[in-house]
Amino acid sequence: MSIEKAQRQLGFRPQHSNKDALLRNFQWYIAHRDSFEKQSGVSHRVPWKQGALGLAKLFF
């Protein structure tokens, strides 16, 4: 995704490169992951409620 339009129209300048942002987010996650492990909730392993798409899969 390009940020050229935001740079041109709004004068936006990112504070961090994509690499730096990814590393910062990963480091934050590592520092806080204990708080996530204690929470219960929906994960990516729970099937998505597909509604009409699930019905369409029965026919195709």
KOLVEXLO-840357 format. One record per residue: residue in one letter; x, y, z of N, C-alpha, C, O, CB in turn. Coordinates in steps of 0.001 Angstrom, whole numbers, plus 524288, in hexadecimal, padded with zeros to 5 digits. Glycine has a CB too. Layout:
<pts>
+---+-------+--------+-------+--------+---------+-------+-------+--------+-------+-------+--------+-------+--------+---------+-------+
| r | neast | nnorth |   nup | caeast | canorth |  caup | ceast | cnorth |   cup | oeast | onorth |   oup | cbeast | cbnorth |  cbup |
+---+-------+--------+-------+--------+---------+-------+-------+--------+-------+-------+--------+-------+--------+---------+-------+
| A |     X |      Y |     Z |      X |       Y |     Z |     X |      Y |     Z |     X |      Y |     Z |      X |       Y |     Z |
...
+---+-------+--------+-------+--------+---------+-------+-------+--------+-------+-------+--------+-------+--------+---------+-------+
</pts>
This chain:
<pts>
+---+-------+--------+-------+--------+---------+-------+-------+--------+-------+-------+--------+-------+--------+---------+-------+
| r | neast | nnorth |   nup | caeast | canorth |  caup | ceast | cnorth |   cup | oeast | onorth |   oup | cbeast | cbnorth |  cbup |
+---+-------+--------+-------+--------+---------+-------+-------+--------+-------+-------+--------+-------+--------+---------+-------+
| M | 80350 |  7FB70 | 80000 |  80000 |   80000 | 80000 | 80384 |  804D8 | 80000 | 80744 |  8051F | 802FF |  7FC38 |   7FFF9 | 804C9 |
| S | 8025D |  80877 | 7FCD0 |  80574 |   80D31 | 7FC45 | 80358 |  81183 | 7FFCB | 7FEA0 |  81208 | 80092 |  80584 |   80EFE | 7F696 |
| I | 806F6 |  81494 | 801E2 |  80567 |   81904 | 80526 | 80655 |  81E2B | 80248 | 8061F |  8225E | 8049F |  8086B |   818F7 | 80A5D |
| E | 8075D |  81DCA | 7FD37 |  808A1 |   8227E | 7FA30 | 80451 |  82699 | 7FA65 | 80575 |  82B40 | 7FACB |  809AD |   82109 | 7F48F |
| K | 7FF63 |  824F5 | 7FA22 |  7FB0D |   828A7 | 7FA3F | 7FAE1 |  82B7E | 7FF86 | 7FA14 |  8303B | 7FFB3 |  7F5D2 |   825CE | 7F931 |
| A | 7FB9E |  828A5 | 803C2 |  7FBAB |   82B0F | 808F6 | 80056 |  82EC4 | 8097E | 7FFED |  832E7 | 80BEA |  7FBDB |   826CF | 80D48 |
| Q | 804B0 |  82D44 | 8073F |  8093C |   830B5 | 8076B | 80837 |  835B6 | 8045D | 8096D |  83A00 | 8062C |  80E10 |   82DE9 | 8053F |
| R | 80600 |  8351C | 7FFC4 |  80519 |   8398A | 7FC4A | 800DE |  83D2B | 7FE6B | 801A6 |  841E9 | 7FEA5 |  80395 |   8379D | 7F6DC |
| Q | 7FC69 |  83AFE | 7FFF9 |  7F7F4 |   83E37 | 80180 | 7F823 |  84005 | 80731 | 7F653 |  8444A | 80875 |  7F301 |   83B3D | 80096 |
| L | 7FA4E |  83CCC | 80A8F |  7FA35 |   83E0D | 81022 | 7FF8A |  83F57 | 8126D | 7FFF5 |  8410B | 816E7 |  7F7E9 |   83999 | 81313 |
| G | 803A0 |  83E80 | 80F4C |  808DC |   83F57 | 81152 | 80A89 |  83B25 | 8152F | 80DFF |  83C09 | 81866 |  8092C |   84498 | 813DF |
| F | 80814 |  8368F | 814DF |  8093B |   83248 | 8187B | 80EC2 |  83042 | 817A6 | 81078 |  82F73 | 8133A |  80548 |   82DD5 | 817CD |
| R | 8117B |  82F78 | 81BEC |  816A4 |   82D06 | 81BD9 | 816AE |  828E0 | 8201B | 8160B |  82A2B | 824B1 |  81B26 |   83129 | 81CAF |
| P | 81769 |  823EC | 81EB6 |  81758 |   81FCB | 822A7 | 81BDB |  82072 | 82686 | 8202A |  82207 | 82515 |  817A3 |   81A67 | 82007 |
| Q | 81AC3 |  81F31 | 82B73 |  81ECB |   81F94 | 82F7E | 82263 |  81ADB | 82F63 | 826EA |  81B2D | 830FC |  81C4C |   82021 | 834E5 |
| H | 82059 |  81670 | 82D7E |  8235B |   81197 | 82D88 | 822EC |  80EFA | 82830 | 81EF2 |  80F75 | 82586 |  8216B |   80DDA | 831ED |
| S | 82702 |  80C3D | 826AC |  826BC |   80923 | 821E2 | 8235A |  80457 | 822F7 | 8223C |  80322 | 8277C |  82C55 |   80781 | 81FF3 |
| N | 821BA |  8019F | 81EE0 |  81EAA |   7FCDE | 81F92 | 821A4 |  7F8EA | 822E3 | 81F68 |  7F66B | 82656 |  81D43 |   7FA7A | 81A42 |
| K | 826AC |  7F860 | 821D2 |  829EA |   7F4B4 | 824CB | 82A12 |  7F638 | 82A87 | 82955 |  7F2E3 | 82DEB |  82F7B |   7F482 | 82290 |
| D | 82B05 |  7FB34 | 82BAD |  82B46 |   7FD04 | 83116 | 82608 |  7FC57 | 833D6 | 825E4 |  7FAC4 | 83861 |  82CF6 |   802BF | 83148 |
| A | 821C2 |  7FD80 | 8312D |  81C94 |   7FCF5 | 83383 | 81B71 |  7F73C | 834CD | 8195C |  7F60C | 838F8 |  8185B |   7FF25 | 82FD0 |
| L | 81CCC |  7F3BA | 83142 |  81BEC |   7EE29 | 8322D | 81F2B |  7EC50 | 836D7 | 81D31 |  7E975 | 83A2B |  81D4A |   7EAF3 | 82D3D |
| L | 8240C |  7EDE1 | 8371B |  82763 |   7EC52 | 83B7B | 8256B |  7EE8C | 840A3 | 82570 |  7EBD7 | 8449C |  82D00 |   7EE16 | 83A88 |
| R | 823B7 |  7F378 | 8409A |  821A3 |   7F5DE | 8455C | 81CB5 |  7F313 | 84737 | 81C0F |  7F22F | 84BE6 |  82079 |   7FBA9 | 8446D |
| N | 81945 |  7F1B3 | 843A0 |  8147C |   7EEEB | 8450A | 815A9 |  7E975 | 84720 | 81337 |  7E7B1 | 84ADF |  810D8 |   7EE8C | 84055 |
| F | 81962 |  7E6D3 | 844B6 |  81AE2 |   7E19D | 84687 | 81D40 |  7E1E8 | 84BFC | 81BFF |  7DEB4 | 84F58 |  81EC6 |   7DF13 | 842B3 |
| Q | 820A4 |  7E5B1 | 84CDF |  82306 |   7E655 | 85208 | 81EE3 |  7E789 | 85627 | 81F36 |  7E59B | 85A8C |  82725 |   7EAB2 | 851E9 |
| W | 81B00 |  7EAB7 | 854C1 |  816C2 |   7EBDE | 85865 | 813B4 |  7E6E5 | 859A2 | 8125C |  7E5E6 | 85E24 |  81315 |   7F017 | 8561F |
| Y | 812A0 |  7E3CD | 8559D |  80FC0 |   7DEF0 | 8566A | 812BD |  7DB4A | 85A0F | 8107A |  7D916 | 85DAF |  80EB4 |   7DC39 | 8512A |
| I | 817D0 |  7DAA5 | 8591B |  81B03 |   7D740 | 85C68 | 81AD2 |  7D927 | 86216 | 81A63 |  7D5F7 | 865A8 |  820BF |   7D719 | 85A65 |
| A | 81B21 |  7DE2E | 862F3 |  81B0C |   7E062 | 8683A | 815C1 |  7DFAC | 86ADE | 8157D |  7DF9D | 86FAB |  81C70 |   7E626 | 8680C |
| H | 8118A |  7DF21 | 867DD |  80C43 |   7DEDF | 86A17 | 80977 |  7D9B1 | 86922 | 804DD |  7D935 | 86A71 |  80904 |   7E336 | 867E7 |
| R | 80C15 |  7D5D8 | 866E9 |  80957 |   7D111 | 86567 | 80718 |  7CE0D | 869FE | 8034E |  7CB2C | 8694D |  80CF2 |   7CD9B | 8626F |
| D | 8094D |  7CE9D | 86EA8 |  80713 |   7CBF3 | 87331 | 8017D |  7CDB2 | 87435 | 7FE44 |  7CA8F | 875EA |  80A69 |   7CCEF | 87805 |
| S | 80051 |  7D289 | 87336 |  7FB03 |   7D473 | 8741E | 7F734 |  7D243 | 87010 | 7F285 |  7D1F4 | 8711D |  7FAEC |   7DA71 | 87401 |
| F | 7F91B |  7D0BF | 86B7D |  7F5B7 |   7CE74 | 86782 | 7F48E |  7C8C2 | 86897 | 7F03E |  7C6EF | 86780 |  7F82B |   7CEFF | 8622C |
| E | 7F848 |  7C5EC | 86AB1 |  7F7A4 |   7C056 | 86B9D | 7F38F |  7BF3C | 86FC3 | 7F153 |  7BAFA | 86FD4 |  7FCC9 |   7BDEC | 86D31 |
| K | 7F288 |  7C2E3 | 8732C |  7EEC4 |   7C221 | 87762 | 7E939 |  7C373 | 875B0 | 7E57E |  7C252 | 87881 |  7F042 |   7C56B | 87C11 |
| Q | 7E8AA |  7C5C9 | 87132 |  7E388 |   7C75B | 86F4D | 7E124 |  7C2F5 | 86C19 | 7E3DF |  7C00B | 8696C |  7E3E7 |   7CC66 | 86C09 |
| S | 7DC0F |  7C28F | 86C6D |  7D957 |   7BEE3 | 8690A | 7D675 |  7C20F | 864EF | 7D546 |  7C6A6 | 865BB |  7D581 |   7BB4B | 86C34 |
| G | 7D55E |  7BF9D | 860A3 |  7D29B |   7C260 | 85C8C | 7D2D9 |  7BF6A | 85773 | 7D443 |  7BAD2 | 8574E |  7D4D1 |   7C7CB | 85BDC |
| V | 7D17E |  7C204 | 85362 |  7D156 |   7BFA9 | 84E35 | 7D6C8 |  7BFD8 | 84BE3 | 7D977 |  7C3D2 | 84C2E |  7CD58 |   7C27A | 84A9D |
| S | 7D85A |  7BB90 | 8499C |  7DD6B |   7BB63 | 84702 | 7DCAC |  7BA18 | 84144 | 7D848 |  7B93F | 83F7F |  7E10E |   7B75B | 849A2 |
| H | 7E0DB |  7B9F1 | 83E6F |  7E08F |   7B8BE | 838DC | 7DEF3 |  7B315 | 837EC | 7DDA3 |  7B1B0 | 83383 |  7E5CE |   7B9D3 | 8363D |
| R | 7DF02 |  7AFD4 | 83BE6 |  7DD85 |   7AA5C | 83B43 | 7D79F |  7A986 | 83B80 | 7D5B5 |  7A550 | 83A30 |  7E023 |   7A717 | 83F64 |
| V | 7D4C3 |  7AD80 | 83D2A |  7CF19 |   7AD18 | 83D6E | 7CCE2 |  7AE1B | 837F9 | 7CE22 |  7B215 | 83593 |  7CCCA |   7B104 | 84187 |
| P | 7C997 |  7AA8B | 835F9 |  7C772 |   7AB65 | 830B2 | 7C468 |  7B080 | 83053 | 7C196 |  7B1FD | 833EC |  7C3E5 |   7A6D8 | 82F27 |
| W | 7C508 |  7B313 | 82C02 |  7C25E |   7B803 | 82AFD | 7BCAE |  7B6E1 | 829C7 | 7BB84 |  7B334 | 826E7 |  7C4FE |   7BB0C | 8266C |
| K | 7B91F |  7B9F5 | 82BEA |  7B396 |   7B95A | 82AB8 | 7B2AC |  7BB76 | 82535 | 7B2B7 |  7C030 | 82455 |  7B010 |   7BC41 | 82ED8 |
| Q | 7B1DC |  7B7F6 | 82199 |  7B1DB |   7B975 | 81C1A | 7AC8B |  7BAF6 | 819EE | 7AC4C |  7BD61 | 815C8 |  7B3F9 |   7B523 | 818F8 |
| G | 7A867 |  7B9AA | 81C7E |  7A33D |   7BB30 | 81A9F | 7A227 |  7B95A | 8151E | 7A279 |  7B4AE | 81403 |  7A2A8 |   7C0FC | 81AE0 |
| A | 7A0DC |  7BCFF | 8119B |  79F85 |   7BBB9 | 80C2C | 7A413 |  7B91E | 80960 | 7A33A |  7B5D0 | 805FC |  79DE0 |   7C0A9 | 80937 |
| L | 7A8DD |  7BA87 | 80AB9 |  7AD62 |   7B81A | 80837 | 7AD9F |  7B24C | 80988 | 7AEE5 |  7AF19 | 8062D |  7B279 |   7BAD8 | 809E7 |
| G | 7AC68 |  7B0EC | 80E64 |  7AC45 |   7AB70 | 80FEC | 7A824 |  7A870 | 80CEE | 7A901 |  7A3F7 | 80B63 |  7AB4A |   7AAF2 | 815BB |
| L | 7A3B3 |  7AADC | 80C1B |  79F88 |   7A877 | 80910 | 7A138 |  7A7AE | 80365 | 7A02A |  7A399 | 80116 |  79A95 |   7ABD1 | 80950 |
| A | 7A3CA |  7AB84 | 80133 |  7A59F |   7AB1E | 7FBC5 | 7A99F |  7A6C0 | 7FB2B | 7A9D8 |  7A43E | 7F713 |  7A800 |   7B053 | 7F9F8 |
| K | 7ACC4 |  7A5D0 | 7FF2B |  7B0A9 |   7A1A2 | 7FEE1 | 7AE33 |  79C45 | 7FE7A | 7B09A |  798A6 | 7FC6B |  7B430 |   7A1D2 | 80395 |
| L | 7A970 |  79BB5 | 8006B |  7A6CA |   796B3 | 80004 | 7A59C |  7954B | 7FA5D | 7A560 |  790B1 | 7F8FE |  7A1C8 |   796C6 | 8032C |
| F | 7A4DE |  79940 | 7F713 |  7A36A |   79851 | 7F1A7 | 7A7FB |  7985B | 7EDE0 | 7A779 |  7966F | 7E97F |  79F8F |   79C48 | 7EFFD |
| F | 7AC70 |  79A7F | 7EF74 |  7B0E0 |   79AFE | 7EBD4 | 7B592 |  7981B | 7ED9C | 7B997 |  7982B | 7EAF7 |  7B24A |   7A08E | 7EB10 |
+---+-------+--------+-------+--------+---------+-------+-------+--------+-------+-------+--------+-------+--------+---------+-------+
</pts>
